[in-house]
Amino acid sequence: MKKSLFALAAVTAFAGAAQAQSSVTVYGLLDVGYVGGNERYASGSAVSKQTYNTIGQSAQSTSRLGFKGTEDLGGGLSAFFTVETQLSPNSGTFSSLQTRAAFVGLKKKGLGSAAVGTQNTVLTDALGKTNTGGLNNIVGSMLFASRTGVTGLNGSSSSLDGNANGNTDAFTFRTNNTVKFVSDSFAGFSGSAMFVMNSENDSQTTPASSGVGYTGGKNNDTGWGLGANYTWKKLYVAAAYQSFKSENAYGSNVYTTSATTGNLSTSTTGAPAAFGLSGGSNTNDVQTYVGGTYDFGILKAYAGWVNRKVSLVYNSNNYAQRTAQEIGVRSFITPKIESWASMGNGRFTTSGENSPTANIVGWQLGSNYWLSKRTNLYAIYGQNGTSNVSTTAGGNPRSFNASNYGVGVRHTF
């Protein structure tokens, strides 16, 4: 009888241990509230203005739903995965079903991890820990340069659309078709690397209707990046460099002499046309970031610098470049009230079609009232815009200014 009880206890303990070796967690975030703002776009004597107000969503953080899990493989080795999609609380559908993350990987204790799939870039990892506003979706940050608005001011349905999924003019936020390595910390140092590839060779012999280039063709999209960070007592510094290339040997702008990136954008920060691995044609997109924080105890100081240059593959003299820097502070005024402030400036330059140039500025104020570790009320206000445009593609001086604010509640689970 005693042997039977002992055997039963052993089997139960073994089953419990096996059960503990793997786990799956459901997590998410909901952010809803009041969002509003004002925009003014001027081109010569033509001026467009817009004021918008809405019971909106994702002003502080993009609403999301995710699943992540780990499995202990023994010997310090484990497997992990993450699947995450954007949520739209004020939409008639359950989710916009935009993949924010979808990857699987292996981790070795004392060495690091490797994952494959859709992931944040190494620059996102570096900037995410050194951005004063915590990557919120209100305008004002020169580093995480969100677009604002509900509809386009100048007849475009997309140039000023609201930003709700981390899209930014300053850098590429996430990529698919990605292999990413992240090391453990050694004496305060940690490094990361990524490689991106989505290529296909198609021969095209049918002339395009324009008479320039050929019909069809496939963009060969590749990219890579390196990141590093260092922690010493209350100091944290991070740096990242990443480069993406989209090439189509049969694309029309192989034969183009003027830069397609040479027109001054009317988006909030006047940045180059955004580059995505699912789009773009015959462009090189190089991005660099350096930032850091220092904890003084009563407040935490932030500083960062970002540079992005988009150029034509077959004519590197035609390019659009955005450079910006920002400083800020963040502090708990009381155990429950947290506030922050940031300000920055930069410059937008191009070389190619009429070579438009502009200065860019921005600032932001925000505060959280923490009801618990998972729930907070927030209020955020920001402004940014362009000024001193020297020349433009249309020959008219252009400027764009925006203010944006959000008040809401955010809950994580």
N, C-alpha and C positions, 0 to 999 in steps of 0.2 A: 504494500500500500504506500509506504514511504517512498519507494523507488518510483512508483507511478506519479506521485505528487511532485517529486523532484524533476522527473522528465517533463511533466506538463509545465512546470515553472520555467524550465530551461527553454522549451519551445516558445513559450509566451514571451520570454525575455529576448530571444533571438528575433522573433517577429517584430517586437517593438523596436529593436535596434535597426532592423532592415527598413522599417517604416520611417525611422528618423533619418535615414541616409538620403532621402529625397523629399523635397517639399515644393509646393506651388503656392504663390501668393497672388491674390487679386488686389490691385491697388488702383487709385485714381484721384482725380481732382475735379471739383466743380467750382466755377468762378462766374458769378452773375452780379449785375448791378446796373447803375446808371452811367452811360457814356455819352459825352458830348464834345463839341469843339467848334472852332472857326477856322476857315481857310481863305487865303487871298492869293490869287494868281494873276500876275500882270505881264502882258507882252505888248510893249509899246504903249499905245493909248487904250488898248483893250484890257479891261479889268474884270475878272470873275471872282465872285465871293460866294461862300457857302457856310451856313450854320446848320449843325445837325445835333439832334438829341434823340436818344433811344434807350429803352431798357435793354441793355446789351449783355455781353458775355466776354469772358477771357481778357479783361482789361489788365489785370495784374499777372495772371498766368493762364496759359492755354488749357482749357478743360480737356480731360483725357481719361481713358480707361485702359488699363494694362494688366498683363499677366507675366509673372516672372518666376523662375524656378531654378533650383540647384539639385544636383545629385552627387553624393560622395562616392567617388570611384576607388577610394583607397590610396594609401601611399602619398597623401597630400595632394592628390589630383581630384578635381571635381569638374562636372559639366554644368553649364548654365544656359538659360535662354531668356529672352524678353520679347514680348509682342505688345505693342502699344498703338492705339488709335486716338485721333482727336474726337472730342465730343462737342456737340452743338446744343446746349441746353435750351436755347430759344428757337430751335429749328423744329419743323414738323416731322423730321426724321430722327431716328435714334442716334445716329452718328454720321458725320461727313465721310467716315471711312477713309480718312487720309492716314497713311502709315507714318507714324512718327518714329517707330523703331520696330525692327523685326530681325533678330539675330540669334545665333547659337554659337557657343564657344567652349573652350576648355581653360581651366585655371590651375596652375601649379603653385602651391604654397612656397613662398620664398623666391619665386621667379617672376610670375606675372600671369597675364591672360591673353588669349587670342580669340577673336570672334569674327564671324562672317555674316554679312547681311546689311540691312539699312541701319546706319548708326550716325551719331553726332560726329562731326569732324574734330580733329585734334585742336583746331583753333577755337571751336565752340567750347571744348573742355577747358581750355586755358582762360578764355574770356568769361565763362560762366562763374568762375570763382573770384574774379577781379572786377566785376561790373557793379557799380554802386546800386543801381536799381533792381538788381536781381533778374535781369532779362525780362522786365515787364513789357507790355504791349502798348504803352502810352508813349507818344513822341517826346523828344527832349534829349535822349541819349545819343551822343555822337559815336559811341562804340557799337551799341545794338540799335541800329538806325531803323526803327519801325516806320512804316507808312501809316498815314491816318486817313480818315474820311470814310464816307459811305458810297459815294459815286464819284465818277470823274468830273473835274471842273471844266475841262477844256474839250468836252465831247467824247473823251475816252472813258470806257467803262471799266478800265483796269488800272490806269496810271496812279490813281489815288485811292484805290479800294482799301478798306480796312484790313489791318494786319492781325490775324488771329492764330497763326501757326508758326511763329518764329521766323517769318521771312524777313530778310534784312538786306539792305544795300551795301553794308560794310564788309560782309564776308559770306561764304557759303556755310550754312548752318548744319546741314546733314547731307549725306550722300547714300545712295544705294550701291549695290555691286561692290561692296567694300570689305576688305580684310583689315582688321585693326589689332595692333598689339599695344598693351599697356603693362609696364613693368611694376613690380612692387617697389616700395621706397627703400633706398639704401643710403644711409647716413644723411637723410633729408632730401636726397635726389630721387626723382622719378621721371621716366621717359615714356614716350609713346610714338607710334608710327602707323601710317595707314597707306593702303594701296587700293586704287579704284580702277576697274576695267570693265568696259562694255563695248566690244568692238566686233565689227563684221565687215568683210570685204565684198562689195558688190560692183561688178563692171556695168557701166551705163554707157550706152551709145546713142540714145535718143536725144536729140537736141531739145533744149528748153524752148518754150514758146516765145520767150523774150529774145532768143537768138544768142544768149550768153549762158554758157555752161550746158548742163544736161539735166534731163528730167529724172527725179528720184535720187537714188544714192543713199548711203547710210553714214551717219555720223559715227566716227570712232572716238569714243569717250574714254579718256584715261586720266589718272590723277594720283598724286602721292602727297604725303605730309609728314612732318616731324614735329614733336612737341616735347617740352621739358619743363619741370617745375622744381623749386627748391624751397624748403621750409627751414628757417632758423629762428628759434624762439618765437617772437611775435611777428616776424617778417615772413611774407610769402611772395615769391616772384614766379611768373610763368611766361613762357614764350612759345610761339608756334609759327610754322611756315608751311604753306600748302600751295600746290600748283595743279591746275586742271587744264586739260586740252581737249577740245572738240574739233575733229578734223574730218572733212568730207572732200575728197579729191575731185568729186564731180559737182560740188556746190557752186552756185553762181558767183559768190563773192571771192572765189579763187582768182577771178579775172577782174575784180573790182579795184579801182585805184583810189577811191575815197572810203573813209572809215565808216562802217555802219554804226560804230560806237561813238561817232563824233558829234551827235546831236545832244544838246543839253537837255537832260531829263527834267520834267516838271514835277517829279516826285518830291517828297518833303525835303530831302537832303541833297537833291541834285546829283545823284550818284550815277555811276555807269549802269548800263543795262545789266540786270541780274543774270548771272550765269548758272545754269542747272545742268546736271549730267544727262537729263532727258531732253535737253534743248540746246540752243546755241549752235553755231556752225562756223568752223574755221576760226576759233578764238582760243587764245591763251589767257588764263585767268590766274594771276599770282597774288597771294594774300599773305600778309605778315602781321603778327601781333606781339606786343610786349606789354605786360601789365604786372601790378603788384598791390599788396595790401600791407598795412602795418597797424597792429592793434595797440592803441595807447591806453586801453582800459576803459576810459570814459567814452571813447569813440574809436571808430575804425576808419582809417584813411585809405582811399582808393586812387589809383592812377593807371592810365592805359593809353596806348598809341596803336592805331591800326592803319594799314595801307593796303589798297587793292588796285591792281592795274590790269585792265582788260585790253588786249591788243589782237590784231589780226594775225593769223598764223603765217600768211604769205606776204604780209606787209607790216612788220613790227613798228614802223614809223607812225602808223595810225593806231592811236590808243585813247582810252579814257581812264583816268586815274582819280581815286578818292583817297585823301589822307586826312586823318582826324586824331585829336587827342582829347582826353577828358580827365578831370579830377573830381573827387567827391568825398563825402563823409557820411557815416551811418552810425547811429547810436540809440541805445535804450534810454529814454528820458525818465521813464519809470519802469518798474518790472513788467508792465503790460503795454506801454506805449513805445513804439520804435519809429524813428524818423530818419530820413535821408535827404541829401541834397547833392546835386551834381551839375557841372557846367563844362562846356567844351567848345572847341571850334575846329575848323579845318579848311580844306581847299579842294575844289574840283577842277581838274585841268584835262584838256584833251589836245591831241595833235592829229590833224586830219581835216575833215570837212568843216571849214570855218572856225575851227579850234575854239569853242566856247570855254570860258573860264569863270568860276564863281567862288566866293567865300561862303562857308557854311558855319552856322552857329546853333547852339542849343543849350537848354538847361531844364532841370526837372526837380520838383519837390514831391515828397511822398511820406506817408505815415501809415503804420499798422497799429491796430488795437487788438492784442491777442486775448481772445476769450478762453483759449486753451492751446495746447501744442498743435492741434490740428485745425483750429478754426480761428479766423481773424477777420476783422473789418478793416477796410483800407480806403484811403483817399489819395489820389495821385494827380498832379498837374504838371504839364510840360509845354514848352514852346521850342520851335526851331524853324529854320528857313534858309534861304539863299540871299545873297546880296552882292553888289558890285560885279555884276555879270559884264565881262569886257566885250565879248562878241558872241553871237549866236548864229545858228544855222539859218534862221529866218531874217536876220539882219536887225531885229528889234531887241532892245534891252528886255531881259526877263527877270522876274523875281517871284519867289514863292515863300509864304509865311504861314505857319499853322500853330494853333493852340489846341490842346487836347486834355481832357480830364476824365477821370473815372472814380466812382464811389460805389463800393460793393462789398460782398462777403465772399470769402474763399474757404472751402473746406476740403481737406485731404482725407483719404481713407485707404 
